Amino acid sequence: MQEFYQLQQELIIITLVLIGVIFASVWIFYSLNIALNYLLGACTGVVYLKVLARNVEQLGKQKQQIGKSHLAIFIGLIIVATQWNQLHVLPVFLGFLTYKATLIVYMFRSLMPSDSH
């Protein structure tokens, strides 16, 4: 379990770094409003990632399969983004997907040969 917790912490840190870089870039190249829309989606993505990690952690201990509660977070975010006039759906959605970029970064990092051997 210690390895799982380390992986979880590493993924959260990578996600937060990516969020900071992307938020600043969007603010510079677009506007603060679009950047804040992105940030809303990205923060929701972090919550989604943490809920998913909690579900995986409970797998085998208390549950036999992962529940669908984490999907409610995504569905709720998209409903709010489409119904609230001040929000732009695309930046919110792309912000939510930042955790996917984290998984790609982690995959490439794990494929790189390490010097610790």
C-alpha positions as CSV (number, residue, x, y, z in Angstrom):
1,M,0.0,0.0,0.0
2,Q,2.9,2.3,0.6
3,E,3.8,2.2,-3.1
4,F,0.1,3.1,-3.9
5,Y,0.2,6.1,-1.6
6,Q,3.5,7.3,-3.2
7,L,2.0,6.9,-6.7
8,Q,-1.1,8.8,-5.6
9,Q,0.9,11.7,-4.1
10,E,3.2,11.8,-7.2
11,L,0.2,12.0,-9.5
12,I,-1.4,14.8,-7.4
13,I,1.8,16.8,-7.5
14,I,2.3,16.4,-11.2
15,T,-1.3,17.4,-11.7
16,L,-0.9,20.6,-9.6
17,V,2.2,21.6,-11.5
18,L,0.5,21.1,-14.8
19,I,-2.5,23.1,-13.6
20,G,-0.3,26.0,-12.6
21,V,1.6,26.0,-15.9
22,I,-1.6,25.6,-18.1
23,F,-3.5,28.2,-16.0
24,A,-0.8,30.8,-16.4
25,S,-0.5,30.1,-20.1
26,V,-4.2,30.3,-20.7
27,W,-4.4,33.6,-18.7
28,I,-1.5,35.0,-20.8
29,F,-2.7,33.9,-24.2
30,Y,-6.5,34.2,-23.7
31,S,-8.1,35.9,-20.7
32,L,-8.5,35.6,-17.0
33,N,-12.1,34.5,-17.5
34,I,-11.1,31.6,-19.7
35,A,-8.3,30.7,-17.3
36,L,-10.7,30.6,-14.4
37,N,-13.0,28.3,-16.4
38,Y,-10.0,26.1,-17.0
39,L,-9.1,26.2,-13.3
40,L,-12.7,25.2,-12.3
41,G,-12.5,22.1,-14.5
42,A,-8.9,21.3,-13.4
43,C,-9.8,21.5,-9.7
44,T,-12.8,19.2,-10.3
45,G,-10.4,16.9,-12.1
46,V,-8.2,16.7,-9.0
47,V,-11.3,15.9,-6.9
48,Y,-12.2,13.2,-9.4
49,L,-8.7,11.8,-9.3
50,K,-8.8,11.7,-5.5
51,V,-12.2,10.0,-5.4
52,L,-11.1,7.5,-8.0
53,A,-7.9,6.8,-5.9
54,R,-10.1,6.2,-2.8
55,N,-12.3,3.8,-4.7
56,V,-9.2,1.9,-5.9
57,E,-7.8,1.9,-2.4
58,Q,-11.0,0.3,-1.1
59,L,-11.0,-2.3,-3.8
60,G,-10.4,-5.7,-2.3
61,K,-10.8,-4.5,1.3
62,Q,-14.4,-3.6,1.3
63,K,-15.5,-3.7,-2.3
64,Q,-15.3,-6.2,-5.1
65,Q,-15.5,-3.6,-7.9
66,I,-15.2,0.2,-8.3
67,G,-18.4,2.2,-7.9
68,K,-19.7,4.8,-10.3
69,S,-19.8,7.7,-7.8
70,H,-16.8,9.3,-9.4
71,L,-18.7,9.7,-12.7
72,A,-21.3,11.9,-10.9
73,I,-18.5,14.5,-10.4
74,F,-17.9,14.7,-14.1
75,I,-21.6,14.7,-15.0
76,G,-22.3,17.4,-12.4
77,L,-19.4,19.6,-13.7
78,I,-20.6,19.4,-17.3
79,I,-24.2,20.1,-16.3
80,V,-23.2,23.2,-14.3
81,A,-20.9,24.4,-17.2
82,T,-23.7,24.1,-19.8
83,Q,-26.4,25.7,-17.6
84,W,-24.4,28.6,-16.1
85,N,-24.1,31.4,-18.7
86,Q,-20.7,32.7,-17.4
87,L,-19.0,29.4,-17.9
88,H,-17.5,28.2,-21.1
89,V,-17.8,24.4,-21.6
90,L,-14.6,23.7,-23.6
91,P,-12.1,25.3,-21.1
92,V,-13.9,23.6,-18.2
93,F,-13.9,20.2,-20.0
94,L,-10.2,20.6,-21.0
95,G,-9.4,21.6,-17.4
96,F,-11.1,18.5,-16.1
97,L,-8.9,16.4,-18.5
98,T,-5.7,17.7,-17.0
99,Y,-5.5,14.6,-14.9
100,K,-5.2,12.6,-18.1
101,A,-2.2,14.7,-19.1
102,T,-0.7,13.8,-15.7
103,L,-1.1,10.1,-16.6
104,I,0.7,10.6,-19.9
105,V,3.5,12.5,-18.2
106,Y,3.8,9.7,-15.6
107,M,3.9,7.1,-18.3
108,F,6.7,8.8,-20.2
109,R,8.6,9.3,-16.9
110,S,8.3,5.6,-16.1
111,L,9.5,4.6,-19.6
112,M,12.7,6.7,-19.2
113,P,15.7,4.8,-18.0
114,S,16.7,5.8,-14.5
115,D,20.2,6.3,-13.2
116,S,19.4,4.6,-9.9
117,H,20.2,1.1,-11.1
